Amino acid sequence: MRTSCLKCVRKHLAQASILLDESHLGYPHHKWFAIGHLAEAESESLLDYPKLSLEIREMRVNLIENKKEPNFDDIIIRVCKICGDGYKLHPLNSKKIKLTT
């Protein structure tokens, strides 16, 4: 089992998000690249953050089974908080993110 790295978890989640967007923009096979990055994020978190790993696995399985697309903003922000990076939108930011948890 690999050592957990939350920076790598965030990187793989971000890449999965971008690839999933591209899967809706004319590259449907990019969904599978996104699923691969979710598997990497899952593996990167397993040793020290097993609950996070299970949540990412559930996201991956739901995506494979076409049940539900992941809320990447929510999980990346939560991982930032675990890292102690905190998270706060700049007051002039036009993008409004509502966390689901």
C-alpha positions, 0 to 999 in steps of 0.5 A: 500500500502506498504512502498517503499524499493529499497533494497527490489526491487533490491533483488526481481529483482535479485531473478527473474533474477536467477529464470528465468535463472533456467527456461532455465536450466531444471526447466521451472516452475521457470519462475512462481517463477520469475514472483512472484518476479517481482510482489513483486518488483512492489509492493515494488516500487509502493508508492514512485516510481510509474513509476518504478513500472509500468516498472516492471509491464510491464516486468512481463506482457511481461514475462507472455505473452512470449513477451520479457524477462526482461533486469535485468542488466539495471533495477537493475543498474538504481535502484542502481543509484536512491539509490545513490549507483552509479554504475561502473564496475571495469576496470579488470571486464571481463563482459561488460554490455551495458545499453539500457537506 
